Amino acid sequence: MSDRSLRGMRLGAQSMETESGVEPAPRQRVEYRCEDGEQVFVTFSAEAEIPPVWVSKTGKEAILVDGERPVDNSEKAVRTHWDMLLERRTIPELEQILEDRLNILRERRGERRSA
């Protein structure tokens, strides 16, 4: 058991490798600015695609300095349950289904009253 234990060393906390000869990946520092003038600096890989908008730590939207203003894409309108229903059924079909269901409910209520 004592053969396998390492004394005087915290396992996982420290590496025995040195950093000599290690070259970090090329990076670039990008500046963003919020509407109120707050500057946000973000470091990216030199090969990374730089996003035109970044959210700062304070939660404000910052825009890339010397970059193009992002185009506001008008998103597709959210479809409601009613919209999806109208894609499958016509109004007369829906009225018929409603009438059928109401008749079933009326019959059940009539049976319960007499029972």
PDB file as gemmi writes it, atoms N, CA and C in Angstrom:
CRYST1    1.000    1.000    1.000  90.00  90.00  90.00 P 1                      
ATOM      1  N   MET A   1       0.827  -1.195   0.000  1.00  0.00           N  
ATOM      2  CA  MET A   1       0.000   0.000   0.000  1.00  0.00           C  
ATOM      3  C   MET A   1       0.863   1.248   0.000  1.00  0.00           C  
ATOM      4  N   SER A   2       1.929   1.228   0.778  1.00  0.00           N  
ATOM      5  CA  SER A   2       2.788   2.411   0.829  1.00  0.00           C  
ATOM      6  C   SER A   2       3.541   2.614  -0.477  1.00  0.00           C  
ATOM      7  N   ASP A   3       3.669   1.572  -1.288  1.00  0.00           N  
ATOM      8  CA  ASP A   3       4.352   1.701  -2.580  1.00  0.00           C  
ATOM      9  C   ASP A   3       3.560   2.583  -3.545  1.00  0.00           C  
ATOM     10  N   ARG A   4       2.217   2.579  -3.412  1.00  0.00           N  
ATOM     11  CA  ARG A   4       1.393   3.311  -4.362  1.00  0.00           C  
ATOM     12  C   ARG A   4       1.040   4.721  -3.898  1.00  0.00           C  
ATOM     13  N   SER A   5       1.288   5.070  -2.710  1.00  0.00           N  
ATOM     14  CA  SER A   5       0.896   6.394  -2.224  1.00  0.00           C  
ATOM     15  C   SER A   5       1.977   7.417  -2.549  1.00  0.00           C  
ATOM     16  N   LEU A   6       1.534   8.611  -2.910  1.00  0.00           N  
ATOM     17  CA  LEU A   6       2.457   9.710  -3.181  1.00  0.00           C  
ATOM     18  C   LEU A   6       2.404  10.660  -1.997  1.00  0.00           C  
ATOM     19  N   ARG A   7       3.498  10.821  -1.348  1.00  0.00           N  
ATOM     20  CA  ARG A   7       3.515  11.677  -0.178  1.00  0.00           C  
ATOM     21  C   ARG A   7       4.011  13.059  -0.533  1.00  0.00           C  
ATOM     22  N   GLY A   8       3.437  14.041   0.136  1.00  0.00           N  
ATOM     23  CA  GLY A   8       3.885  15.409  -0.049  1.00  0.00           C  
ATOM     24  C   GLY A   8       3.413  16.021  -1.368  1.00  0.00           C  
ATOM     25  N   MET A   9       2.379  15.471  -1.968  1.00  0.00           N  
ATOM     26  CA  MET A   9       1.903  15.978  -3.252  1.00  0.00           C  
ATOM     27  C   MET A   9       0.374  15.981  -3.238  1.00  0.00           C  
ATOM     28  N   ARG A  10      -0.217  17.078  -3.692  1.00  0.00           N  
ATOM     29  CA  ARG A  10      -1.672  17.141  -3.807  1.00  0.00           C  
ATOM     30  C   ARG A  10      -2.040  16.667  -5.203  1.00  0.00           C  
ATOM     31  N   LEU A  11      -2.671  15.555  -5.294  1.00  0.00           N  
ATOM     32  CA  LEU A  11      -3.023  15.006  -6.600  1.00  0.00           C  
ATOM     33  C   LEU A  11      -4.092  15.866  -7.264  1.00  0.00           C  
ATOM     34  N   GLY A  12      -3.904  16.148  -8.526  1.00  0.00           N  
ATOM     35  CA  GLY A  12      -4.881  16.898  -9.289  1.00  0.00           C  
ATOM     36  C   GLY A  12      -4.760  18.403  -9.153  1.00  0.00           C  
ATOM     37  N   ALA A  13      -4.113  18.874  -8.122  1.00  0.00           N  
ATOM     38  CA  ALA A  13      -4.034  20.312  -7.896  1.00  0.00           C  
ATOM     39  C   ALA A  13      -2.830  20.924  -8.609  1.00  0.00           C  
ATOM     40  N   GLN A  14      -1.774  20.152  -8.784  1.00  0.00           N  
ATOM     41  CA  GLN A  14      -0.569  20.680  -9.394  1.00  0.00           C  
ATOM     42  C   GLN A  14      -0.063  19.716 -10.457  1.00  0.00           C  
ATOM     43  N   SER A  15       0.536  20.277 -11.486  1.00  0.00           N  
ATOM     44  CA  SER A  15       1.086  19.464 -12.563  1.00  0.00           C  
ATOM     45  C   SER A  15       2.601  19.443 -12.424  1.00  0.00           C  
ATOM     46  N   MET A  16       3.184  18.334 -12.803  1.00  0.00           N  
ATOM     47  CA  MET A  16       4.640  18.217 -12.757  1.00  0.00           C  
ATOM     48  C   MET A  16       5.275  18.750 -14.049  1.00  0.00           C  
ATOM     49  N   GLU A  17       4.434  19.112 -15.036  1.00  0.00           N  
ATOM     50  CA  GLU A  17       4.960  19.635 -16.292  1.00  0.00           C  
ATOM     51  C   GLU A  17       5.282  21.117 -16.150  1.00  0.00           C  
ATOM     52  N   THR A  18       6.315  21.539 -16.827  1.00  0.00           N  
ATOM     53  CA  THR A  18       6.665  22.957 -16.818  1.00  0.00           C  
ATOM     54  C   THR A  18       6.050  23.629 -18.037  1.00  0.00           C  
ATOM     55  N   GLU A  19       5.972  24.940 -18.007  1.00  0.00           N  
ATOM     56  CA  GLU A  19       5.401  25.686 -19.121  1.00  0.00           C  
ATOM     57  C   GLU A  19       6.464  26.165 -20.091  1.00  0.00           C  
ATOM     58  N   SER A  20       7.661  25.718 -19.915  1.00  0.00           N  
ATOM     59  CA  SER A  20       8.733  26.147 -20.828  1.00  0.00           C  
ATOM     60  C   SER A  20       8.522  25.491 -22.187  1.00  0.00           C  
ATOM     61  N   GLY A  21       8.648  26.302 -23.237  1.00  0.00           N  
ATOM     62  CA  GLY A  21       8.473  25.793 -24.592  1.00  0.00           C  
ATOM     63  C   GLY A  21       7.025  25.729 -25.044  1.00  0.00           C  
ATOM     64  N   VAL A  22       6.092  26.083 -24.171  1.00  0.00           N  
ATOM     65  CA  VAL A  22       4.674  26.060 -24.526  1.00  0.00           C  
ATOM     66  C   VAL A  22       4.303  27.424 -25.074  1.00  0.00           C  
ATOM     67  N   GLU A  23       3.729  27.440 -26.249  1.00  0.00           N  
ATOM     68  CA  GLU A  23       3.332  28.695 -26.873  1.00  0.00           C  
ATOM     69  C   GLU A  23       1.804  28.781 -26.875  1.00  0.00           C  
ATOM     70  N   PRO A  24       1.206  29.811 -26.270  1.00  0.00           N  
ATOM     71  CA  PRO A  24      -0.260  29.907 -26.259  1.00  0.00           C  
ATOM     72  C   PRO A  24      -0.802  30.167 -27.663  1.00  0.00           C  
ATOM     73  N   ALA A  25      -2.030  29.788 -27.858  1.00  0.00           N  
ATOM     74  CA  ALA A  25      -2.680  29.998 -29.153  1.00  0.00           C  
ATOM     75  C   ALA A  25      -2.801  31.493 -29.427  1.00  0.00           C  
ATOM     76  N   PRO A  26      -2.721  31.894 -30.696  1.00  0.00           N  
ATOM     77  CA  PRO A  26      -2.854  33.320 -31.020  1.00  0.00           C  
ATOM     78  C   PRO A  26      -4.245  33.839 -30.668  1.00  0.00           C  
ATOM     79  N   ARG A  27      -4.272  35.017 -30.081  1.00  0.00           N  
ATOM     80  CA  ARG A  27      -5.531  35.601 -29.624  1.00  0.00           C  
ATOM     81  C   ARG A  27      -5.681  37.017 -30.134  1.00  0.00           C  
ATOM     82  N   GLN A  28      -6.903  37.515 -30.034  1.00  0.00           N  
ATOM     83  CA  GLN A  28      -7.172  38.909 -30.370  1.00  0.00           C  
ATOM     84  C   GLN A  28      -8.132  39.472 -29.325  1.00  0.00           C  
ATOM     85  N   ARG A  29      -7.892  40.723 -28.974  1.00  0.00           N  
ATOM     86  CA  ARG A  29      -8.727  41.405 -27.991  1.00  0.00           C  
ATOM     87  C   ARG A  29      -9.679  42.321 -28.749  1.00  0.00           C  
ATOM     88  N   VAL A  30     -10.972  42.151 -28.502  1.00  0.00           N  
ATOM     89  CA  VAL A  30     -12.000  42.873 -29.252  1.00  0.00           C  
ATOM     90  C   VAL A  30     -12.735  43.797 -28.294  1.00  0.00           C  
ATOM     91  N   GLU A  31     -13.049  44.999 -28.776  1.00  0.00           N  
ATOM     92  CA  GLU A  31     -13.742  45.984 -27.946  1.00  0.00           C  
ATOM     93  C   GLU A  31     -15.193  46.130 -28.399  1.00  0.00           C  
ATOM     94  N   TYR A  32     -16.074  46.124 -27.412  1.00  0.00           N  
ATOM     95  CA  TYR A  32     -17.497  46.387 -27.625  1.00  0.00           C  
ATOM     96  C   TYR A  32     -17.880  47.604 -26.794  1.00  0.00           C  
ATOM     97  N   ARG A  33     -18.932  48.312 -27.208  1.00  0.00           N  
ATOM     98  CA  ARG A  33     -19.422  49.456 -26.430  1.00  0.00           C  
ATOM     99  C   ARG A  33     -20.928  49.398 -26.304  1.00  0.00           C  
ATOM    100  N   CYS A  34     -21.403  49.708 -25.100  1.00  0.00           N  
ATOM    101  CA  CYS A  34     -22.838  49.804 -24.842  1.00  0.00           C  
ATOM    102  C   CYS A  34     -23.316  51.196 -25.264  1.00  0.00           C  
ATOM    103  N   GLU A  35     -24.609  51.376 -25.319  1.00  0.00           N  
ATOM    104  CA  GLU A  35     -25.174  52.678 -25.700  1.00  0.00           C  
ATOM    105  C   GLU A  35     -24.802  53.771 -24.708  1.00  0.00           C  
ATOM    106  N   ASP A  36     -24.626  53.386 -23.438  1.00  0.00           N  
ATOM    107  CA  ASP A  36     -24.279  54.389 -22.425  1.00  0.00           C  
ATOM    108  C   ASP A  36     -22.772  54.652 -22.354  1.00  0.00           C  
ATOM    109  N   GLY A  37     -21.982  54.037 -23.261  1.00  0.00           N  
ATOM    110  CA  GLY A  37     -20.545  54.289 -23.310  1.00  0.00           C  
ATOM    111  C   GLY A  37     -19.694  53.274 -22.575  1.00  0.00           C  
ATOM    112  N   GLU A  38     -20.303  52.316 -21.914  1.00  0.00           N  
ATOM    113  CA  GLU A  38     -19.532  51.292 -21.194  1.00  0.00           C  
ATOM    114  C   GLU A  38     -18.719  50.471 -22.190  1.00  0.00           C  
ATOM    115  N   GLN A  39     -17.432  50.287 -21.894  1.00  0.00           N  
ATOM    116  CA  GLN A  39     -16.558  49.511 -22.759  1.00  0.00           C  
ATOM    117  C   GLN A  39     -16.482  48.076 -22.250  1.00  0.00           C  
ATOM    118  N   VAL A  40     -16.519  47.143 -23.186  1.00  0.00           N  
ATOM    119  CA  VAL A  40     -16.418  45.723 -22.858  1.00  0.00           C  
ATOM    120  C   VAL A  40     -15.317  45.144 -23.736  1.00  0.00           C  
ATOM    121  N   PHE A  41     -14.325  44.521 -23.104  1.00  0.00           N  
ATOM    122  CA  PHE A  41     -13.231  43.894 -23.841  1.00  0.00           C  
ATOM    123  C   PHE A  41     -13.351  42.386 -23.701  1.00  0.00           C  
ATOM    124  N   VAL A  42     -13.290  41.691 -24.841  1.00  0.00           N  
ATOM    125  CA  VAL A  42     -13.410  40.238 -24.858  1.00  0.00           C  
ATOM    126  C   VAL A  42     -12.243  39.679 -25.658  1.00  0.00           C  
ATOM    127  N   THR A  43     -11.637  38.600 -25.165  1.00  0.00           N  
ATOM    128  CA  THR A  43     -10.528  37.971 -25.855  1.00  0.00           C  
ATOM    129  C   THR A  43     -11.040  36.741 -26.600  1.00  0.00           C  
ATOM    130  N   PHE A  44     -10.737  36.690 -27.889  1.00  0.00           N  
ATOM    131  CA  PHE A  44     -11.130  35.572 -28.742  1.00  0.00           C  
ATOM    132  C   PHE A  44      -9.896  34.942 -29.354  1.00  0.00           C  
ATOM    133  N   SER A  45     -10.057  33.753 -29.852  1.00  0.00           N  
ATOM    134  CA  SER A  45      -9.012  33.120 -30.644  1.00  0.00           C  
ATOM    135  C   SER A  45      -8.840  33.936 -31.922  1.00  0.00           C  
ATOM    136  N   ALA A  46      -7.633  33.921 -32.485  1.00  0.00           N  
ATOM    137  CA  ALA A  46      -7.381  34.673 -33.713  1.00  0.00           C  
ATOM    138  C   ALA A  46      -8.212  34.130 -34.870  1.00  0.00           C  
ATOM    139  N   GLU A  47      -8.613  32.870 -34.789  1.00  0.00           N  
ATOM    140  CA  GLU A  47      -9.381  32.236 -35.855  1.00  0.00           C  
ATOM    141  C   GLU A  47     -10.891  32.339 -35.635  1.00  0.00           C  
ATOM    142  N   ALA A  48     -11.318  32.850 -34.497  1.00  0.00           N  
ATOM    143  CA  ALA A  48     -12.745  32.866 -34.154  1.00  0.00           C  
ATOM    144  C   ALA A  48     -13.511  33.883 -34.983  1.00  0.00           C  
ATOM    145  N   GLU A  49     -14.771  33.558 -35.228  1.00  0.00           N  
ATOM    146  CA  GLU A  49     -15.671  34.499 -35.892  1.00  0.00           C  
ATOM    147  C   GLU A  49     -16.189  35.452 -34.814  1.00  0.00           C  
ATOM    148  N   ILE A  50     -15.996  36.737 -35.005  1.00  0.00           N  
ATOM    149  CA  ILE A  50     -16.342  37.732 -33.986  1.00  0.00           C  
ATOM    150  C   ILE A  50     -17.819  38.090 -34.100  1.00  0.00           C  
ATOM    151  N   PRO A  51     -18.588  37.900 -33.009  1.00  0.00           N  
ATOM    152  CA  PRO A  51     -20.002  38.261 -33.061  1.00  0.00           C  
ATOM    153  C   PRO A  51     -20.181  39.782 -33.046  1.00  0.00           C  
ATOM    154  N   PRO A  52     -21.176  40.303 -33.754  1.00  0.00           N  
ATOM    155  CA  PRO A  52     -21.370  41.755 -33.809  1.00  0.00           C  
ATOM    156  C   PRO A  52     -21.931  42.333 -32.511  1.00  0.00           C  
ATOM    157  N   VAL A  53     -22.547  41.498 -31.679  1.00  0.00           N  
ATOM    158  CA  VAL A  53     -23.155  41.965 -30.425  1.00  0.00           C  
ATOM    159  C   VAL A  53     -22.689  41.059 -29.291  1.00  0.00           C  
ATOM    160  N   TRP A  54     -22.439  41.668 -28.131  1.00  0.00           N  
ATOM    161  CA  TRP A  54     -22.008  40.925 -26.945  1.00  0.00           C  
ATOM    162  C   TRP A  54     -22.796  41.457 -25.760  1.00  0.00           C  
ATOM    163  N   VAL A  55     -23.174  40.588 -24.846  1.00  0.00           N  
ATOM    164  CA  VAL A  55     -23.885  41.024 -23.639  1.00  0.00           C  
ATOM    165  C   VAL A  55     -22.856  41.211 -22.534  1.00  0.00           C  
ATOM    166  N   SER A  56     -22.839  42.414 -21.964  1.00  0.00           N  
ATOM    167  CA  SER A  56     -21.851  42.720 -20.927  1.00  0.00           C  
ATOM    168  C   SER A  56     -22.225  42.016 -19.622  1.00  0.00           C  
ATOM    169  N   LYS A  57     -21.311  42.084 -18.655  1.00  0.00           N  
ATOM    170  CA  LYS A  57     -21.561  41.466 -17.352  1.00  0.00           C  
ATOM    171  C   LYS A  57     -22.731  42.118 -16.630  1.00  0.00           C  
ATOM    172  N   THR A  58     -23.019  43.370 -16.977  1.00  0.00           N  
ATOM    173  CA  THR A  58     -24.145  44.070 -16.355  1.00  0.00           C  
ATOM    174  C   THR A  58     -25.463  43.765 -17.059  1.00  0.00           C  
ATOM    175  N   GLY A  59     -25.391  42.958 -18.136  1.00  0.00           N  
ATOM    176  CA  GLY A  59     -26.611  42.562 -18.837  1.00  0.00           C  
ATOM    177  C   GLY A  59     -27.011  43.483 -19.974  1.00  0.00           C  
ATOM    178  N   LYS A  60     -26.179  44.488 -20.252  1.00  0.00           N  
ATOM    179  CA  LYS A  60     -26.484  45.417 -21.347  1.00  0.00           C  
ATOM    180  C   LYS A  60     -25.914  44.885 -22.653  1.00  0.00           C  
ATOM    181  N   GLU A  61     -26.567  45.247 -23.747  1.00  0.00           N  
ATOM    182  CA  GLU A  61     -26.116  44.824 -25.064  1.00  0.00           C  
ATOM    183  C   GLU A  61     -25.030  45.769 -25.560  1.00  0.00           C  
ATOM    184  N   ALA A  62     -23.876  45.205 -25.924  1.00  0.00           N  
ATOM    185  CA  ALA A  62     -22.758  46.001 -26.412  1.00  0.00           C  
ATOM    186  C   ALA A  62     -22.519  45.671 -27.885  1.00  0.00           C  
ATOM    187  N   ILE A  63     -22.169  46.685 -28.656  1.00  0.00           N  
ATOM    188  CA  ILE A  63     -21.975  46.530 -30.098  1.00  0.00           C  
ATOM    189  C   ILE A  63     -20.490  46.626 -30.417  1.00  0.00           C  
ATOM    190  N   LEU A  64     -20.043  45.837 -31.370  1.00  0.00           N  
ATOM    191  CA  LEU A  64     -18.651  45.791 -31.774  1.00  0.00           C  
ATOM    192  C   LEU A  64     -18.187  47.163 -32.259  1.00  0.00           C  
ATOM    193  N   VAL A  65     -17.054  47.636 -31.713  1.00  0.00           N  
ATOM    194  CA  VAL A  65     -16.488  48.921 -32.126  1.00  0.00           C  
ATOM    195  C   VAL A  65     -15.864  48.725 -33.506  1.00  0.00           C  
ATOM    196  N   ASP A  66     -16.066  49.668 -34.396  1.00  0.00           N  
ATOM    197  CA  ASP A  66     -15.572  49.611 -35.780  1.00  0.00           C  
ATOM    198  C   ASP A  66     -16.167  48.438 -36.548  1.00  0.00           C  
ATOM    199  N   GLY A  67     -17.278  47.954 -36.108  1.00  0.00           N  
ATOM    200  CA  GLY A  67     -17.952  46.869 -36.811  1.00  0.00           C  
ATOM    201  C   GLY A  67     -19.274  47.345 -37.367  1.00  0.00           C  
ATOM    202  N   GLU A  68     -19.890  46.526 -38.177  1.00  0.00           N  
ATOM    203  CA  GLU A  68     -21.179  46.884 -38.743  1.00  0.00           C  
ATOM    204  C   GLU A  68     -22.274  46.679 -37.703  1.00  0.00           C  
ATOM    205  N   ARG A  69     -23.235  47.579 -37.734  1.00  0.00           N  
ATOM    206  CA  ARG A  69     -24.382  47.441 -36.839  1.00  0.00           C  
ATOM    207  C   ARG A  69     -25.187  46.230 -37.297  1.00  0.00           C  
ATOM    208  N   PRO A  70     -25.524  45.331 -36.384  1.00  0.00           N  
ATOM    209  CA  PRO A  70     -26.241  44.127 -36.795  1.00  0.00           C  
ATOM    210  C   PRO A  70     -27.614  44.463 -37.356  1.00  0.00           C  
ATOM    211  N   VAL A  71     -27.990  43.727 -38.397  1.00  0.00           N  
ATOM    212  CA  VAL A  71     -29.292  43.917 -39.016  1.00  0.00           C  
ATOM    213  C   VAL A  71     -30.329  43.236 -38.140  1.00  0.00           C  
ATOM    214  N   ASP A  72     -31.389  43.974 -37.827  1.00  0.00           N  
ATOM    215  CA  ASP A  72     -32.446  43.419 -36.983  1.00  0.00           C  
ATOM    216  C   ASP A  72     -33.337  42.529 -37.837  1.00  0.00           C  
ATOM    217  N   ASN A  73     -33.163  41.233 -37.677  1.00  0.00           N  
ATOM    218  CA  ASN A  73     -33.978  40.291 -38.445  1.00  0.00           C  
ATOM    219  C   ASN A  73     -35.371  40.242 -37.844  1.00  0.00           C  
ATOM    220  N   SER A  74     -36.338  40.524 -38.685  1.00  0.00           N  
ATOM    221  CA  SER A  74     -37.714  40.417 -38.181  1.00  0.00           C  
ATOM    222  C   SER A  74     -38.031  38.935 -38.091  1.00  0.00           C  
ATOM    223  N   GLU A  75     -38.181  38.496 -36.870  1.00  0.00           N  
ATOM    224  CA  GLU A  75     -38.402  37.075 -36.642  1.00  0.00           C  
ATOM    225  C   GLU A  75     -39.804  36.673 -37.062  1.00  0.00           C  
ATOM    226  N   LYS A  76     -39.931  35.417 -37.349  1.00  0.00           N  
ATOM    227  CA  LYS A  76     -41.212  34.866 -37.739  1.00  0.00           C  
ATOM    228  C   LYS A  76     -42.179  35.012 -36.567  1.00  0.00           C  
ATOM    229  N   ALA A  77     -43.387  35.437 -36.881  1.00  0.00           N  
ATOM    230  CA  ALA A  77     -44.380  35.640 -35.829  1.00  0.00           C  
ATOM    231  C   ALA A  77     -44.691  34.308 -35.150  1.00  0.00           C  
ATOM    232  N   VAL A  78     -44.911  34.367 -33.866  1.00  0.00           N  
ATOM    233  CA  VAL A  78     -45.225  33.169 -33.095  1.00  0.00           C  
ATOM    234  C   VAL A  78     -46.624  32.705 -33.452  1.00  0.00           C  
ATOM    235  N   ARG A  79     -46.725  31.430 -33.774  1.00  0.00           N  
ATOM    236  CA  ARG A  79     -48.037  30.887 -34.107  1.00  0.00           C  
ATOM    237  C   ARG A  79     -48.746  30.482 -32.827  1.00  0.00           C  
ATOM    238  N   THR A  80     -49.993  30.876 -32.733  1.00  0.00           N  
ATOM    239  CA  THR A  80     -50.790  30.512 -31.568  1.00  0.00           C  
ATOM    240  C   THR A  80     -51.480  29.178 -31.822  1.00  0.00           C  
ATOM    241  N   HIS A  81     -52.091  28.639 -30.790  1.00  0.00           N  
ATOM    242  CA  HIS A  81     -52.845  27.398 -30.919  1.00  0.00           C  
ATOM    243  C   HIS A  81     -53.956  27.571 -31.949  1.00  0.00           C  
ATOM    244  N   TRP A  82     -54.596  28.731 -31.915  1.00  0.00           N  
ATOM    245  CA  TRP A  82     -55.695  29.004 -32.845  1.00  0.00           C  
ATOM    246  C   TRP A  82     -55.186  29.018 -34.291  1.00  0.00           C  
ATOM    247  N   ASP A  83     -54.020  29.609 -34.535  1.00  0.00           N  
ATOM    248  CA  ASP A  83     -53.441  29.635 -35.880  1.00  0.00           C  
ATOM    249  C   ASP A  83     -53.184  28.224 -36.396  1.00  0.00           C  
ATOM    250  N   MET A  84     -52.616  27.385 -35.532  1.00  0.00           N  
ATOM    251  CA  MET A  84     -52.330  26.014 -35.940  1.00  0.00           C  
ATOM    252  C   MET A  84     -53.613  25.220 -36.165  1.00  0.00           C  
ATOM    253  N   LEU A  85     -54.628  25.492 -35.367  1.00  0.00           N  
ATOM    254  CA  LEU A  85     -55.911  24.819 -35.533  1.00  0.00           C  
ATOM    255  C   LEU A  85     -56.543  25.195 -36.870  1.00  0.00           C  
ATOM    256  N   LEU A  86     -56.459  26.469 -37.228  1.00  0.00           N  
ATOM    257  CA  LEU A  86     -57.029  26.918 -38.500  1.00  0.00           C  
ATOM    258  C   LEU A  86     -56.274  26.369 -39.709  1.00  0.00           C  
ATOM    259  N   GLU A  87     -55.039  25.920 -39.506  1.00  0.00           N  
ATOM    260  CA  GLU A  87     -54.312  25.281 -40.597  1.00  0.00           C  
ATOM    261  C   GLU A  87     -54.862  23.895 -40.890  1.00  0.00           C  
ATOM    262  N   ARG A  88     -55.475  23.263 -39.876  1.00  0.00           N  
ATOM    263  CA  ARG A  88     -55.976  21.905 -40.036  1.00  0.00           C  
ATOM    264  C   ARG A  88     -57.474  21.836 -40.295  1.00  0.00           C  
ATOM    265  N   ARG A  89     -58.231  22.800 -39.790  1.00  0.00           N  
ATOM    266  CA  ARG A  89     -59.695  22.762 -39.892  1.00  0.00           C  
ATOM    267  C   ARG A  89     -60.237  24.092 -40.398  1.00  0.00           C  
ATOM    268  N   THR A  90     -61.414  24.021 -41.005  1.00  0.00           N  
ATOM    269  CA  THR A  90     -62.107  25.244 -41.414  1.00  0.00           C  
ATOM    270  C   THR A  90     -63.063  25.647 -40.302  1.00  0.00           C  
ATOM    271  N   ILE A  91     -63.560  26.877 -40.366  1.00  0.00           N  
ATOM    272  CA  ILE A  91     -64.493  27.357 -39.341  1.00  0.00           C  
ATOM    273  C   ILE A  91     -65.763  26.497 -39.300  1.00  0.00           C  
ATOM    274  N   PRO A  92     -66.383  26.153 -40.451  1.00  0.00           N  
ATOM    275  CA  PRO A  92     -67.569  25.282 -40.383  1.00  0.00           C  
ATOM    276  C   PRO A  92     -67.273  23.919 -39.745  1.00  0.00           C  
ATOM    277  N   GLU A  93     -66.084  23.345 -40.028  1.00  0.00           N  
ATOM    278  CA  GLU A  93     -65.727  22.065 -39.395  1.00  0.00           C  
ATOM    279  C   GLU A  93     -65.609  22.230 -37.884  1.00  0.00           C  
ATOM    280  N   LEU A  94     -64.994  23.318 -37.454  1.00  0.00           N  
ATOM    281  CA  LEU A  94     -64.845  23.562 -36.016  1.00  0.00           C  
ATOM    282  C   LEU A  94     -66.191  23.764 -35.340  1.00  0.00           C  
ATOM    283  N   GLU A  95     -67.104  24.458 -36.019  1.00  0.00           N  
ATOM    284  CA  GLU A  95     -68.444  24.658 -35.455  1.00  0.00           C  
ATOM    285  C   GLU A  95     -69.179  23.338 -35.317  1.00  0.00           C  
ATOM    286  N   GLN A  96     -69.011  22.437 -36.305  1.00  0.00           N  
ATOM    287  CA  GLN A  96     -69.655  21.125 -36.242  1.00  0.00           C  
ATOM    288  C   GLN A  96     -69.077  20.289 -35.105  1.00  0.00           C  
ATOM    289  N   ILE A  97     -67.753  20.303 -34.961  1.00  0.00           N  
ATOM    290  CA  ILE A  97     -67.104  19.559 -33.871  1.00  0.00           C  
ATOM    291  C   ILE A  97     -67.567  20.096 -32.522  1.00  0.00           C  
ATOM    292  N   LEU A  98     -67.666  21.404 -32.388  1.00  0.00           N  
ATOM    293  CA  LEU A  98     -68.134  22.010 -31.143  1.00  0.00           C  
ATOM    294  C   LEU A  98     -69.557  21.572 -30.830  1.00  0.00           C  
ATOM    295  N   GLU A  99     -70.405  21.612 -31.830  1.00  0.00           N  
ATOM    296  CA  GLU A  99     -71.807  21.214 -31.619  1.00  0.00           C  
ATOM    297  C   GLU A  99     -71.897  19.745 -31.210  1.00  0.00           C  
ATOM    298  N   ASP A 100     -71.119  18.882 -31.855  1.00  0.00           N  
ATOM    299  CA  ASP A 100     -71.108  17.457 -31.488  1.00  0.00           C  
ATOM    300  C   ASP A 100     -70.660  17.260 -30.044  1.00  0.00           C  
ATOM    301  N   ARG A 101     -69.616  17.937 -29.644  1.00  0.00           N  
ATOM    302  CA  ARG A 101     -69.100  17.789 -28.266  1.00  0.00           C  
ATOM    303  C   ARG A 101     -70.104  18.337 -27.247  1.00  0.00           C  
ATOM    304  N   LEU A 102     -70.749  19.456 -27.593  1.00  0.00           N  
ATOM    305  CA  LEU A 102     -71.755  20.013 -26.676  1.00  0.00           C  
ATOM    306  C   LEU A 102     -72.930  19.060 -26.526  1.00  0.00           C  
ATOM    307  N   ASN A 103     -73.348  18.411 -27.609  1.00  0.00           N  
ATOM    308  CA  ASN A 103     -74.444  17.435 -27.524  1.00  0.00           C  
ATOM    309  C   ASN A 103     -74.072  16.263 -26.632  1.00  0.00           C  
ATOM    310  N   ILE A 104     -72.816  15.796 -26.753  1.00  0.00           N  
ATOM    311  CA  ILE A 104     -72.355  14.697 -25.890  1.00  0.00           C  
ATOM    312  C   ILE A 104     -72.398  15.125 -24.428  1.00  0.00           C  
ATOM    313  N   LEU A 105     -71.928  16.337 -24.132  1.00  0.00           N  
ATOM    314  CA  LEU A 105     -71.942  16.831 -22.750  1.00  0.00           C  
ATOM    315  C   LEU A 105     -73.364  16.999 -22.231  1.00  0.00           C  
ATOM    316  N   ARG A 106     -74.258  17.493 -23.070  1.00  0.00           N  
ATOM    317  CA  ARG A 106     -75.662  17.667 -22.648  1.00  0.00           C  
ATOM    318  C   ARG A 106     -76.306  16.324 -22.343  1.00  0.00           C  
ATOM    319  N   GLU A 107     -75.998  15.305 -23.151  1.00  0.00           N  
ATOM    320  CA  GLU A 107     -76.533  13.965 -22.898  1.00  0.00           C  
ATOM    321  C   GLU A 107     -76.029  13.423 -21.568  1.00  0.00           C  
ATOM    322  N   ARG A 108     -74.750  13.605 -21.281  1.00  0.00           N  
ATOM    323  CA  ARG A 108     -74.184  13.131 -20.005  1.00  0.00           C  
ATOM    324  C   ARG A 108     -74.848  13.832 -18.827  1.00  0.00           C  
ATOM    325  N   ARG A 109     -75.022  15.122 -18.938  1.00  0.00           N  
ATOM    326  CA  ARG A 109     -75.648  15.867 -17.850  1.00  0.00           C  
ATOM    327  C   ARG A 109     -77.084  15.436 -17.648  1.00  0.00           C  
ATOM    328  N   GLY A 110     -77.772  15.163 -18.747  1.00  0.00           N  
ATOM    329  CA  GLY A 110     -79.154  14.692 -18.655  1.00  0.00           C  
ATOM    330  C   GLY A 110     -79.235  13.345 -17.971  1.00  0.00           C  
ATOM    331  N   GLU A 111     -78.271  12.459 -18.242  1.00  0.00           N  
ATOM    332  CA  GLU A 111     -78.247  11.138 -17.620  1.00  0.00           C  
ATOM    333  C   GLU A 111     -77.952  11.245 -16.128  1.00  0.00           C  
ATOM    334  N   ARG A 112     -77.074  12.156 -15.757  1.00  0.00           N  
ATOM    335  CA  ARG A 112     -76.705  12.300 -14.349  1.00  0.00           C  
ATOM    336  C   ARG A 112     -77.869  12.864 -13.542  1.00  0.00           C  
ATOM    337  N   ARG A 113     -78.645  13.759 -14.111  1.00  0.00           N  
ATOM    338  CA  ARG A 113     -79.767  14.346 -13.387  1.00  0.00           C  
ATOM    339  C   ARG A 113     -80.838  13.322 -13.077  1.00  0.00           C  
ATOM    340  N   SER A 114     -81.061  12.411 -14.036  1.00  0.00           N  
ATOM    341  CA  SER A 114     -82.123  11.432 -13.827  1.00  0.00           C  
ATOM    342  C   SER A 114     -81.656  10.284 -12.952  1.00  0.00           C  
ATOM    343  N   ALA A 115     -80.372  10.072 -12.802  1.00  0.00           N  
ATOM    344  CA  ALA A 115     -79.865   8.945 -12.040  1.00  0.00           C  
ATOM    345  C   ALA A 115     -79.928   9.156 -10.572  1.00  0.00           C  
TER     346      ALA A 115                                                      
END                                                                             
